Amino acid sequence: MTWKRTVISKTNTEVNKQTSRQLSDGGCEQSHGKLPDGGWGWVVTVTSCFGIALSVAFINTFGMFYTSMTEELGFELTSVTLIGSIHTAISFGGEPKKVTDTSHLTRLDISFAKRPSFIMYMITNALFVAGLYIPVGFLPETGLSVGIDMDAISLVFSISGVVQIAGRLAFGFLSYKLPSHIIKLWIIFLIAVGLTLLIVPFSTQLYQYIIFSLLNGFFAGGSNIGFNLCLKNLLELKYYGRGLSFALMMQGIGGLLGNPTAASLQKVFGNGNIAFYFASIIFILSGLILSPFSKARKHNPTEIEISVSKKKLKVYTKRVDHNKDNIIVYERYVDLVEFNV
């Protein structure tokens, strides 16, 4: 099940362009022209969207529960925010093993974690999520303090949720058009989120909160998917799963610390707006510390071919990576009875 690696110099030869390969038993069925997902891809996509929408909607309304629990039950805000923070930490912290297990053949190779660029990337992930849920937790309380009722605040959250969809789509489109500049895009979105948070301390009317939800929702939505898209500009493809595991772990840590820290600062300074200033600083800082590593990376195309033999129950996989000087071909045969990736 090990990969066979072949390096072909572009100056000496051309890569073999054939799109099929015969196994020694005389037959591989090609997947060309057939859907690898068996036609169920869109079903999985739609159901995943519903699952994410429902779970994210719950997380993004924690602030309303905070307000009710502090007012009706008399709980301290710092203690209440810890509930949502633990939920966030567990949500992210539960991901790394699931992701890492998909690359069990090379999972012990974590040498990439020593790279300065990846270390800064992990710190950025921790700061990013630490600030991400502060508006969710503190906006209702801040709105009520200036005379905006809970129904209007619910409207603000709803607008933000809808606009986040547009932000995600926009970031995805820009990443597709500018694949070598995804880190720069993520930095721009992170800093933009931080700047939009400065709107709240100076807002006293509903329309001002709606403006905040439009701007903040758009950039927060984009930054939510930027962390995994920009990873391919930092690491080689073979490290992607393990790199994403570390990122999610750091996000869990950030989610655990963000809101309780903001609540403690609010208590110490006696100023309800301090939470938004804190979140703004976190977002801007998260973008700035990653900026030294935002240099455009040349996009190297990758070709993947998979063929299946029914006679001997084998899978042939070929991946062709192109870089400046060489063409690197990875090949392997896997018996289906051993295929447990």
N, C-alpha and C positions, 0 to 999 in steps of 0.2 A: 504493500500500500504506500510505499515511499515514492516521492516524485523523482523522475529522471529529468535532469536539467541540462539543456544544451544551449550554448552561446554561439550565435552566428554573427560574424562581423558583416556589417553592411557594405564595407569596402570590398569584400571578397566574393560575396554571393547574395542571391536574393532568397527571401524566405519562401518555402514551399507553400503555394496557395491552395492546395487541394483541401476540400471541405469534408471528406469522408475518409475513413480508415477501416480496413478489413482486419478482423481478429484472425488468429491462427486457425480457428474452426471454420473459417470461410463465410462469416456473416455478421455484420453489425447493422442494426437498423438506425438510420439517421433520424435526427430530430428536426431536420429542416422542413419547414412547411407545417409543422405540428406545434400546438401550444404546449409548452413544457408543464404548464399547470393543469392540463387536462380540461381547460375551459372554465375553471373555477376561480381564476385570478381576480376577476371583478367582484365576485361574491365575497371573497376574503377581504378585498379592499373595502367594500361598502360596510361589511359587518365590523371591521376594524375601526372604521371612521365613527360608527355609532358608539362602539365601546369607548373610544378615546373621548368622544364628545361628552358622553355621560359622566365619565370619571373626572375629566377636566372641569366640567360644569360644577361638580360637587366641590372640588378643591377651590375653585374661584369664588365660592360663596361662603368660605369659612368666616370672613369678616362679619357677616350678618349674625352668625352663631356667636362670635365673640361678644358682640354688642349685647345680645340677649342674655348671655350667661353672666356678663359683668353687671348688667342692670337688674335683672330679675333674680339671679341667684347670689349676687354679691361676691363673685369670684374676682380675684386680682387679675389684671390684664396679662401680666407676665406669665402667670400660671396657665391661663387660658390659651395663650398663643403657643405654649409648649405642646398642647394637644395636636394642633394642626401641624406643627413642625415635626413631631414624631411621625405623624402619618406621611408627611412628605419624605422624610429620611428613609422610612421603611419602603416606600414606593420605589425610590431610586436605588436604595441599597439592596433590594431583592433582585436586581437585574444582573449584576456582574457574573454570577455563577452560570446563569442561563446562557449568557453570551459567550463566555469563555469556553464552555463545554463543547461548542461547535467547532473548535479548532484544537481538539485534544492531542493531535499528533505533534504540535509544536507549542503547546500552551506554556511550557517552562521557559521559553525564550522571551524574556521581558527586558532585554537590553535597551530597547527603545525608551523605556521609562527614565533612563538617565540623561536623555537629551535635554538641554536647557529649554528648547522650544516646547517640548512636551510637558516639562515641569510647569512652565508658565501657562500652558494650556489647561492643566489640571487646576491650577490656582484660579484661573479665569472661570472655570466651571463652578468652583465652590463659591466665588464671589457673585457670579451671575445668578445662581439660584437663591443665594442668601438674600439678594435684593428683589428677586422676582415676585415673591409672595407678600412683600411688605405692603404694597398698595391694596392687595386683596384683604389683608388683615386690618388695616387701619383706615381705609377710605370711609367705611360706614360711620365710624366714630367721629372722624373729622367732619364729614358732611352734616351729621346731626348737630354738631357744635356750632355750625353757622346757619342753622335753620332749614336744612334740606331734609325732607322726610324720607323714611325708609323705602317707600314706593319709588320715589325719584332715584334713589341710590340703586335700587334694583334695575331701573331702566339704564343707568350708567353702566352697570355690569353687563347687561344684555348687549348694549351697543359695542362695548369693548370686545365681547366674545365674538360677535359677528365680524368686526373689523380685523380681529386676529386671523381669521380665515384668509382675508385679503393679504395680510402681511406674510403669511406662510406661503401663499401662492406667488407673491411678488419675489420673495427671497429665493424660492425654488427656481423661478424663471430666470432671475439674474444669475444664479449659480450655474444654470445650464448654459447661459450665454457667455459667462465669464468664469470658466472652470478653474483658471489659474489664480483668481483673485477672490476666492471665497472667504479667506481669512480677513481680508480687507473689508469685505461686505459685512461680515459678522461684527467686526470692530465698530463699523459705522452704525449698525443697528444697536449695539450695546450702548454706545455713547448717546445715541438719540433717545433711547429709553431713559437714560439717566437725566437728560435735559428736560424731557417731558414731565418728569416727576416734580420738577421745580414749579410747575403750574399750580399744583394743589395748594401749597401754603398761601398763595395769593388769590385763591378762588373763594368767592362768597355767594355766587349765583349758580343756578342749575346749568345754564348754558355754558358756563366756564368748565364745569365738571364734564359736560358732554364733549367739549373740545378736547379736554384731557383724555377722555376715553377713546376718542377717535385717533389721536396721535399716539398715545401710549399703547393702545391695542394693536395698531398696525406694526409698530416697531417691536413690541414684545412678542407678537406672533412670529415675526421673522427670526428674531433671536432665538426662539424656542427650537427651531430646526437648524439653526446655523451651527450649533455645537457639533453635530454629527457630520454635517456636510463638509465642514472645513477640515475635518480630521484627515481626509484623503490628501490634503495639501501639506500635512505634517508628517504622515507616516506612509510607509509602503502598504500595499493592499493586504499583504499577509499578516500585518500587525493590526488591522482595522478592528477586528473583534475584541482583541485584548485591550487596545487603546480605548475603545468605547466602554469597556468594563470599568477601567480606571476613572473615566470621565463621570460615569453614573455614580460611582462610589463617592467621588468628590462632591457631586451635586447633592447626594444624600447628606453629607456633612454640612454643606452650605445651607440646605433646607432646614436642618436641625437647629442651626445657630442663628439664622437670620431674624425671624420675628421675635424670639425672646430677647435678643440683643436690642432690637429697636424698642421693645416695650420697656426694657430696663433704662435705656437712655431717655425715653419719654418720662419715666418716673423720676429720674435723677434731675433732669433739667426743668421738669414741670411744663413742658411745651409740647402740645400735640403734634406740631409740625416737624419736630425733630426727626421723627421716623422717616419722613419723606426726604429730608436733607441727607440723612444717613444712607437711604437707598440710592439716592442720586449719586453720592460719592462712590458707593460700591460699584455701580454700573459703569461710571466713567473710568474708575480705576481698573476694572476688569478688562476694558477695552485697551487702555493705555499700556498695561503690562504685556499685552500680547502683540502690540504694534511693532516691536523690533523684529518679529518673526513673520511679518506679513508680506515679505517679498514674494512676488509672483513666481509660481512654480510651473515649469513647462509641463503641459499636459501630454502624457505619453499614452497613446491608445492601447487598449488591451482587447485581444480576440479570444473567445472561449468557444470550444467545440466539445460536445458531449455525444457519445454514441453508445448504444446498448446492444449487447448480444443476448438473444433469448436462448441460444443453444447451450452456452456455458455460463449463463447468468453473470456476465461481466459488464462492467462499465468502463469505457475508455474516456478519459478526460484530457484535453489539451488546452493549455493557456499560452498565448503568445503575447509577450510584453515588448513594446518598442521603446527604446531610448535613443539618445543622440548617436551613439556609435554602434550599438549592437541590437540584435533581435534575440530575446531569450525565450526559449521554448521549454515549458514544463509539461511532462506527460506522466500519466500513471494508469494502471489497470487496477480495478477493485472488484473483487468477487462480491456479488450482491449479498451473499450469506454473511459477509464480514462487514457490510456497509452499515455502520451504526453511527455515522457522523450526525 
